[in-house]
Amino acid sequence: MPRYTIPVLGLEISFKTDADKERIEAAKDVLEERFSELTRGGKDVSREKLLTCLALSLADDYLEHSRKLETMEEKINALLEK
């Protein structure tokens, strides 16, 4: 399993994963884009609160996409049973 060390939001992060470099870069870009959106308001909010909001936003997206996938799988199964 390859080991990566990349800068994410100003922090050096080291980890091992089976994901390829392009996938890691794409994930990093999503994080940095979302973080940038949260900081655009110019309010003086702590980094911890911003990162927590970012984590909640990504978790919500994950749950919503999982729910949609489950619904689609149910519809496909129903069509296959006909």
C-alpha positions in Angstrom: 0.0 0.0 0.0 1.6 3.3 -1.0 2.3 6.0 1.5 1.5 9.7 0.7 2.4 12.9 2.4 0.5 15.9 1.1 -0.3 19.4 2.3 -4.0 19.8 3.1 -5.3 23.2 4.3 -1.8 24.1 5.5 -1.2 20.8 7.3 1.2 18.1 6.3 -0.8 14.8 6.3 0.8 11.4 6.0 -1.2 8.2 5.3 -1.4 4.9 3.5 -4.1 4.1 1.0 -4.8 2.0 -2.1 -6.3 5.1 -3.8 -4.3 6.4 -6.8 -2.7 9.9 -6.8 -5.4 11.4 -9.0 -8.1 10.3 -6.6 -6.2 11.7 -3.6 -5.7 15.0 -5.4 -9.3 15.2 -6.4 -10.4 14.7 -2.7 -7.9 17.3 -1.6 -9.3 19.8 -4.1 -12.9 19.1 -2.8 -11.8 19.8 0.8 -9.9 23.0 -0.1 -12.8 24.3 -2.3 -15.4 23.6 0.5 -13.1 25.2 3.1 -12.6 28.2 0.9 -16.4 28.6 0.6 -16.8 28.5 4.4 -14.2 31.2 4.9 -15.5 33.6 2.2 -17.9 35.2 4.6 -14.9 36.9 6.2 -16.2 36.2 9.7 -13.6 35.5 12.5 -14.4 31.8 13.1 -11.9 29.4 14.6 -10.2 26.9 12.3 -11.6 24.1 14.5 -15.2 25.2 13.9 -14.6 25.6 10.2 -13.1 22.1 10.0 -16.1 20.7 12.0 -18.5 22.4 9.6 -16.6 21.0 6.7 -16.7 17.5 8.2 -20.4 17.8 8.8 -21.0 19.0 5.2 -19.1 16.1 3.7 -20.8 13.6 6.0 -24.2 15.0 5.0 -23.2 14.7 1.3 -22.1 11.1 1.9 -25.3 10.1 3.7 -27.5 11.8 1.0 -25.7 10.0 -1.8 -25.9 6.7 0.0 -29.6 7.2 0.4 -30.0 8.0 -3.3 -28.0 5.0 -4.2 -30.1 2.7 -2.0 -33.3 4.1 -3.6 -31.9 3.6 -7.1 -30.9 0.0 -6.2 -34.4 -0.7 -4.9 -36.0 0.7 -8.1 -33.6 -1.4 -10.3 -34.4 -4.6 -8.2 -38.1 -3.9 -8.6 -37.7 -3.5 -12.4 -35.7 -6.7 -12.6 -38.4 -8.7 -10.7 -41.0 -7.7 -13.2 
